[in-house]
Amino acid sequence: MATVDFLVELGTAELPPISLQKLSKAFSAGIMQGLKAELGKDAQTLLAACSVENFATPRRLAVKISGLIDEIPASVSSVQGPPLKICYDADGNPSKALIGFAKKNSVELEQLSERDGKINYTQQIAAKPLAALMPGIVEHSLSELPIAKRMRWGANKIEFVRPVQWLVMLFDERVIDCEILGVQAGNQTRGHRFHHQQPITINNPAEYEAKLQRAYVIANFSKRRDKIVTQVKQQAELINCIPHIEDDLLDEVTGLNEWPVALTGAFDKEFLSVPQEALILSMKEHQKYFYTTDEKGQLMPNFITISNIESKDVSKVIAGNEKVIRPRLADANFFFENDKKISLESRCEKLKKIIFQQQLGTVYAKSQRNAALASHIAGLIQGDQQKAQRAALLAKTDLVTDMVFEFTDLQGLMGYHYALNDGEDTEVAQAIFEQYLPKFAGDQLPATKTGLALALADRLDTLTGMFGIGQPPTGSKDPFALRRATVGVLRIIIEQKLDLDLKQLVELSVAQHEAIAAEDKAKVAKQVVLFMLERLRAYYEDGTIRIDTYLAVAALAPSRPLDFDQRVNAVEHFRSLAAAQSLTAANKRVSNILDKQSLDKQLPIDSALLTEAAEIELDHCLTALDAKLMPMFESSDYRGALTLLASLQQPIDHFFDNVMVMAEDPAVQKNRLALLQKLRQLFLRIADISLLN
């Protein structure tokens, strides 16, 4: 058995740049999974010496495997059958069990043998050339690629993400004879579309990358990406500015170019009067340019673009890019100046013509509901209720501006600029921007109280409305992003330390929805609160909190997220204490004892019935702690309370070591259960510690 280098390259029309990396990784992963399936239990050993490289450009997906075995080694397969005693009848004839085993393995009875008192079938499996299996492995990997929409080309029924134009498949110098996706495999690839139009012969996989580079193709995605970063930084240094290289745009640009060349262009300074976010969005989304700023973060009238050719006259390429961006920026400037002529307040009427959701009414109706709820929330967090109401009424009006119609990602931000232009209060304007925060995991939160109130009201209105009309999230479907909205509400309340009751807010929001029948409002409110509290699990799983810590608090269903969070952090701290393990075990034991008794109310403790030293000691400790704990519970000092409760370890252990809870005397038994009930209730003022692992 020898080792070889394997190469497969699929040449196509231009692949979608955003998904190029994903397709490349899936292609190589699929091939390796196919190899492991063919090699069976010895796959890890047989593939240990292999190294795998991915290659991806706009016109190709390729995988090179170095040090691959050239054949699947010969092996012996042994299958154990039924016991010998049931394989023959009294006359020595084969039984149904024996015949069935032979038939299952497609062998004659004479080919079976006996081993350790059982029938056995041993088969010699010859070595198998791997080259013959590679086309099937590659084809299966291609069929499993994560392609959202496949296309056909020509007159055939073959489907792929883009039309396939050539195929290279080599085992060292040998071409693997096969046809995949309608193309015959060979050893010829293609270089850069403009710089190298002649076919390139690949004699062996080892020369693949170098030959393509000489043909103006950097086949390795990561190397091409790194080159773009280096060139962009070099260009920025020439004009003394800071380039902004964001990962999503960088990956997309890398997927658009085979031979990247960074060039710097400029636009008229007059466009800088437009909010820079609009200019940045235009450069990034429409032209795929990297924008630049000065040291203070102010946008510079320069951009850096990546060309896919090495031009002899770069000035013409730069001029072409400048010519293309100018009308885009001119449009943004026109929209901005035109929009400023009409106040946001005068646009409110237009919201009556925009449907938010068929059953929930117009955006105007939503704004009215948001205004009432935001005003209420502002009062609860010591904010300005009038500002919150005003911000909510104006919050959606930028949706009917020309700028947001053209650049939808600017909603909220343009409302902020237009509100300032209209002379609105600064905090009102800021809240219009902050209503959409946080937009994604880890995003910033609203900073103003008016913004906090509006952001909460907007999300709660959507949540209660969608649940109210029977459209909660189902499985992977969540068209109104209710899960994200919920996490946004929880983050705002917890991280901004707002002492708000979800139950109260949800009930108020539900009450405002005319689409929800009066008799259903209580049920809907309960569903929404439960859904939101369950999302806390995902919130904590993204952090460092253990899941059983969350479950211990969730068992009490506190409806104030900030209070929930304080309990969670207190329990997590409790787990670090030396007494935690013993107290957790004791809580489990107490819980089991009490659950079996089905006690429906708090039993009184009769001191006269306490006779054992250990139970007297525990009673005294509980009574002494009770007075100290009450102020802690009232001030939500759960960490301090649990630390104090940890002092009960010794008296609890002493109690269980020396006291029989289920005493023969019913009165004594009931009294001891009351003692344990009091102990458990103290812990349950914080969390159900018995649920900790």
N, C-alpha and C positions, 0 to 999 in steps of 0.2 A: 504494500500500500504506500503510494507516494503522495506528496502534497502539491497542489497547484494554486494558481491565482485565478479567481473567477471575476468576470466583469459583465455586467449587463447595463446597457444604456438604451433608454427609450426616447427617441427624438420626436418632438411634437410641434404643433403650432404653439404660439405664445400661451403659456400656462397662467392661471390667475395668480398674481403676485402675492396677494394676502395669504393664500393657503399653500404657497409653494413649500415652505419649510415643513408644514404639517404633512403634506403628501410625501415629501422626501423621507421623513422619519418613519412614516407608516409603511412605505415601500420596503425599506431595509428590514424593519421589524417583521414584516410579513414573510420575507424570504428566510430570515433566521428561524422563525416559528415553523416554517415548512421543512427546513432542514432538521430541526429537532424532532419533528413528527416522524420523518423518514428514518432517522437514526435511532429512535426509540430510547431505551433506558441508558444507553451508553453515550447519548448525545453530548452531555456536558463534558465528558472526557475527550471525545473525538473532536469537539469544537474548541477545546481549551486554548489551543495555539493560534486560533484564527484572529485576525484583526479586520474590522469592518469599517469602511468609509462610505459616507453618503456624498453624493454630488447632485446639485440642483441649480439650474439656470432657467431663464425664461423659456428655453426651448428643449430642455432635457431633464430627465430623472435618471440617475445612475447609481449603482451600488458596486463597490469592489470589495471582494473578500480575499484576503491574503492568507496563505497557509491552509487552504481547505483540502481535506482528503479527497482523493480522486475516485474512491469507491466505498461503498458500505461493506465492511468486513464480513467474511463468512462467519456464521454463528450456528449454534445448536439450540433448537427450541424443544422444550420438554413439556408435555401436557399430561397432568395426572388425571386418571379416570376413576371409575367406581371401584369399591373394594372387590377383591378377587372372589370372595365367597358368594357374591350376588350376581356374578357374571355368567354362571353356568347352572343349568338345572340338574336334577338328580341323574339324568342320563348323559350328562356332559355336553348338552347342546347349548349354544350361545343364548343368553337371556336378552330380553328387550333392552335392559340397561347397557349391555355390552354393544349390541347392534346400534343403539342410539348414539353411543359415544363414537363409534367408528364412523357413522354417517355424519355426525357433527363435524368431524375433522377430515372428512372426504378421503378416508383411507380404507383399505381392505383389512379384514380381521387378522390376516397373516402378518401385517405390518405392526401390530401391537405387541407390546412386551409386558413383563411383570416386574414391578419394583416395590419393595417394602410392603408386600401384601395388597398392592393395588395395580390395576391396569395402567399402563403408561404408553404414551406415544412420543417418540423422539424423532425429530425431523432435522436433517442437515440442511441449512439454508446457505446457498452459495453466495459468494461475494457479488455485489451488484454495482455496476458503473454508475457513479453519481451524475455524470454528464447527461445521461438519458432522463434523469428525474428533474433536472433543473428547469426545463421549459414549463413543466406542470407547476412547479413551485413558484416560478416567477408569475405565471399566468394567474394563479390563485391569489397571489399577493396583490396584483393589479386589480383584480375583481373586488377585493376587499378594501380598497382605498376609500378614505372618507370623502367621497365626492357628493356634494349636495345635488347636483344636476348633471347628468351625463348627456352627451350630444352624439348625433350620428353625422356622417359625412359621406359624400358620394352616393352610390346606389346600394351599398351593402347595409346590413343591420348591425354592424359592429358599433359599440358604444364606448366612449371614454370621455374624460373631462375636456379634451381637445383632440383634433385629428392627429393620428399617428403618422409620422413621415419616414422614420427609419428605425432600425433595431440593430444593436451590436450585442453579441453574446459570445464570450470567449472563455475557454478553459486553457490557460496559458496561450500558446499560439494557435490552438485549434478552435475553429468556429463551430459552435454547437448548431447542428442543422435543425431548424425548427421555424414555425411561423406563429407569431403572436399578434393579436389585434389586426390581422390582415396584412402583416408585413413580414417578409422573410429576413431571418437573422443574417448578419454579415459581419465584416470587420471595418466598415467605413462609417465614420461619423462626419459631422460638419462643424466648421468653425464659425466665426463671427459673420453675421449676415452680410455686412458691408466690407469689413477688412480682410476677410479670407473666405472667398466663395468656392474654393476648390474642395473636393472631398479629401478627408484625412484618413489614411489607413492606420489602424491600431494593430500593431503586430503582436502585442501582449499587454495584459492589464497594467503592468508596471509603468509603461510609458504613457498611459492615458492622460493623466493630469498635465504632464509637461508638454505633450503635443498640443493639447487644447490651448494651453497658455501661449504657445508660439503662434496659435491661430486666433489670438485676441479673445480668448474665453477663459475666465477664471471660474473653473467648474465648482470649486468648493465654496459653498454658501457662506460659511463663517469667515473664510479668508477674504472673500469679496466684501463682506460686511465690514470687516476690520479696515480694509483699504479705503472704503468710503468714509469711515470715521476719521482716519488719518488725514485724508485729503480735505475734508470739510474743515477740520481744525487748522490745517495749513492755510487754506483760503481765508479763514476768519482772521488769522494773525496778520495777513497782508493788509487788511482794512481796519485792524485794531478794534475788533468787536468780539462779542461772545456768541458762538453758535448754539442753537438749541436743537440737540439731536435726540428726539424722542424715539423710544424703541419701536413703537408701532409703525411710525413713518419710515424709520431706518430699515425695518424688515421689508416693508412694501417696496421701497426704492431698490433694495438689494435684489428683490424678486423681479424687478423691471429691467435690470441691466446685466449684461455679460462682461462688459469691459468698462467699468465706471470711471468717469473723468469729472472731477468737481470743477465748477466754474462759478464765478461771482457776478451777479447782475445787480442792477439798481432800479429804483422807481422814484418818481417825483416826490419831493418832500412835502408837497401840498397835501398828499394823501394821509399824512400823519395826523391830520386834524380829525380823522375818523377814529373811533375807538379801536385801539390796537388789536383787540381780540377778533374783530371782524376782518382786519387785514391778515392776521395770522391764519385764521381759518381759511381764508381764500387761498393763501399761499400753500398751506398744508394739504387741504382737501382737494382742491381743484388742480393745482399745478405740481404738487409733490415737491415743493421747495422747502429748504431749511431756513427758518427766519433767524435774524440776528438782533441782539440788543446791546446797549452800552452797559457799563458796570452798575448803573442804577436800575437796570431792568427795563429801560425805555426802548421801544422798537426803533431800530435803525432802518434807513431807507435802502437796505441791501438785502439780498437773498443769495443763497447758495444752492445751485441746482446740480443734478448729476446727469451728465450726458452719457449716452451709450456708444459714442464714437470718439476717436482721437482725431479731432479736426485739424486740418492744416491752417485754418483761419478761424480761431476760436471767437474772434470778435463777431462773426456772423451768427454763431450759435448763441452767444450771449444776447446779441441784438434780437434774435428771434424769440428768446425767452422773455426778454423785457417787453417786446411787442405784444406777447400773449397775455402777460400779467396786467398790463396797463388797463385794458377794458374791464377786467375783473375788478380792479381797485376803483376804477372810475364808477362802475355800477354801485359798489359799496358806498362810495362818497355821495353819489346821487340819492341813493336810498336814505342814507343818514340825514342829509340836509332836507330832503322832502318830508321825511317822517317827523322832523322837529317842528314842522309848520302846523301839525295837528296835535293837540294835547291828548294825553292818555285818557283823561276824564271824558273827553268828547268821543272816545272810541268805545266806551262801555256799551252803548246801544248796539254796536255791531256784534257784540258777543251773544246777543239774543238769536243770531242766525247761525251760530256754530253749535252743533250737537256734541255734547261731551259723551253721552251714552244715551241710546234711544229711550230707555226707561227712566234714566236719571235726569233727563232734560238737557238744557243748554249749558254752555260754559258760563253764561250770565247767571243762571240759577245756582250753579256751583259756587260762583264768586260770592253770591249773597249768603249761602250757607257757610262758606269759609269765613266771611266777615263776622258773623255772629259767634262762631266757635273760636276764632282767633281772638276776638275781644274778650271772651270769657277766660281763655287760657292766659292772656296777658294780665288780667286781674289776679289770677292765681300765682303768677310768678313776679308780681310787683312791677309789671310793665305798664306802658301807656295804652289803655284800651282804645282810645280814639285813633291813635296811630296804627294800631293793629287792624282795626276795622277799615281804615282808609287804605292801608297797604293791600289788604285782601281784595277790596273792591277794584283796585287798579292792577293787581298782580298779573292777570291774564290778558290785559289789553294789548301788550306788545305782540301777541299772536296775530293781530290783524294789521301789523305794520309791514311795509315792503321789505325791510331788512330781515326780519324774522321769517317772512315768507320765503325769501331767497336762501337765508342761512338759518335753518331751524335750530341748530345747536346753540344759537345766541339768545334763545328765549330766556327771559329773566335778566340777563346781562344788559340787553338793549333796553328793557324796561327800566333798569336802574339809570342808564344814561338819559333816557327820555324824561324820566321823573325829575331828575336834577334840572334838565332844560326847562321843564314846566314850572320850576320853583317849588316843588314839593319838599317836605321836610326830609333832611338827610337820612334819618333813620327809616323813614317810609321807603325811600329810594333803595336803601341798602337791603331792606327786607324783601323787596321785589326780586332782587338778585338771589338772596339767601333762601327763598322758598324752595328751591330745588336741591339744596344741600342737605345731607350728603348725596352725591350723584352715584357713587360707587363705594365699594369696600375700602376703608381707609381714607376716604375723602374728608375734607375739612367740614366742620359743622357751622351752623349759623352763629354769628358772634353777638348780634343784638337781640334784646328781648323781643322786639317786634318781629324780627326774623325767625326767632325760635317759635313764637306763637303761630305765625303764618305757616311755617314748614310743618308743624304738627297738625294744624287744622286741615291743611290741604290733603295730607296723607290719610288722616282719620276719616275725612269725608269720602274719599275714594274707597277705602277699606269697607266702611259700613255700608256704603251704597252698593258695592258689588256683592257683598254677602247678602244684603237685603233683597236683591233681585235673583238670588240663587246662582251666582256666578263666582264662587270661590275658586282658588287655584286647584287644579286637579292633576296629579302626577307631574309631568314635565310642562304642562300648559299653564301659563300665567301671563296672559296677554296684557293685563294692566299692571304687571310687575308688583303684585300685592306683597309678595315675600320681601322684595327689596324695600318697599315702602314701610313694612313692619320693622325691619331691622333699622331703618332710618329713624323711625319714631323711638325705638328702644335706645339707640345710640345717643340721640339728642337728650332724652330724659336722664339716662344714666351718666353719660360723660359730661353733661353740663349741670349735673346734680340738681335736677328739678324735682321737687317733692310733689309729683302729680299722680293721681289715681286713674289708672287706665279705665277701670270700670265706670267711673263718673264721666270721663271724657267721651267714652264710646256711647254711653247711654244718651248723652246730650247730642252727639252727632247723629245717632239713629233717630232721635226724636224729630230732627229737622227734615228727614227724607219723606216726602209725600208718597214716594213710590213704595214705601214699606207699610203694609197694613198695620193698623193699631194693635191688633191682637198678636202680631208677629214680632213686634219691636223688642220685647224682653228676650225672646228666644234668639233673635239676631245679635243683640248686644252680647249675650252670653257666648255665642259662637265666636264672635270677633275677639273678645277678651281671651278666650281659651286658645284661639289660633295664635294670637300675639304672644302669649306667655310661652307657648310651645316653641316659638321661634327664638326665644332666649337660649334654648339648647344649642342651636346653631351658632348664636352669638358667642357663647362661652366655649364651644368646641373650637372656634377659630382662635381662641386665646390659649391660656395655660391652665384653665380650670378643668378639673377632672369631672367626668360625666356623672359619677355618683354624688359628687358635691352638689351639682345642679339638681339632681333628683331628690336629694334630702331636703332642699329648700322648696322645690316645686310641689312636694307632697302637701305643703301648707297652703299653696296657691295664693301667695300675697299678690295683690293687684297693683301695687306701687313698684314700678321697675327699679327705682333708686333704692327702696327698702329691700327689694329682692337681691339687688347687687350687694348691699351691705351685709346681708345674711350669708350670701355665697362667699364673700371674702372672709367673713368671720369663721365659717366652717372650714375653709381652706387653711386658715391660720391654726385653727383647733387641731387639725390633722398633724401639725408639726410638733404638738406638745407630747411629752413623754406619756401622759395619762390617756392619750387619745385611743389607743388600741384597746385598752382594758375597758374604757367607758363605752366605746362602740359595741364591744361584745356584751357588756352589761345592758345596754339599751336594747339590743336584739333579744336578750333573754327576758327582760321586763316586758317588751312588746309582745313576745310570744305568750307569756303567762297571761297578760291582760286580755289579749285577743281571744284566748280560749274561754275566758270568763264572760265575755260579751257584756261588760259593764256599760250602762247607758248614761251614768251621771257620776260626778265627783263624790266619792264616799267620804264621810267625815272620819277623822282619826280620833280614837278614844285612847288617851294617854294611859288610862288605868289598865288597859289590856296589853300594854307594852311591857313585857317581862324580861326578855332577853337583852343582855348588855348591848349587843350589836344593833338591835332594832331601836333601842333607846338612843344610842349614839347617832344613828342615821336620822332619826326624827329631830334630834336637837340640831344637827347640821343643816337639815332642810329648812327648819324654822329660822335659824340664824341667817341662812343665805337668802331666804325669801324676802326679807326686809331690805337687804342690800341690792338684790336683783331688780326689784320693781322700778327704781329710778333709772336703771340702765335700760330696761325694756322701753320705758317711756321716752328716753332720749335716743333710742335705736343704737345704743352702744353694745351691739351683739358680740363684738370681739371681746370686750371686757367681761361680758356676762359669761361667755363660754370659758374664758380663762378662769373665772371664779368657780364655775361649775366643775372644772377639772380637779378642784380640790376635794371633790367627793369620791375620788377613786378609792382611797383607803377605806372609808366607812362603807362604801358599796360592796367592795370585795369582802370586807369583814362580815357584812350582813349575809351575803350568799354563802360564805364559808361556814357560818354558825347558826343560821336561822332556817327553819323549815317553813316555807311560805304557806304551803297547803297543809296547815296543821289540822289535827283531828277535830278540835273545837271550832265549830262554824264561826263563832264570834271572833276568835283570834285570827282565823284564816281571813275573814273579811277585813279585819283591821290591818293585817299585813298587806293585803291587796290595796287598801287605801293608801298605805305608805308608799308602795311602788307607784301607784297612780299619781301621787303628788310629785314623786321624783320624775316620772316621765313627762308630766305636764310642764315642769320647769324647762326641760330640754326642748319640748315642742313649742315653747314660746319663740324659739329661734329656727329650728329645723328638726327633721326626723333623722337623728343621728344613727338610728338603727339601720338605715339604708346604705350607710357607708361600707365599702368593701374593706 
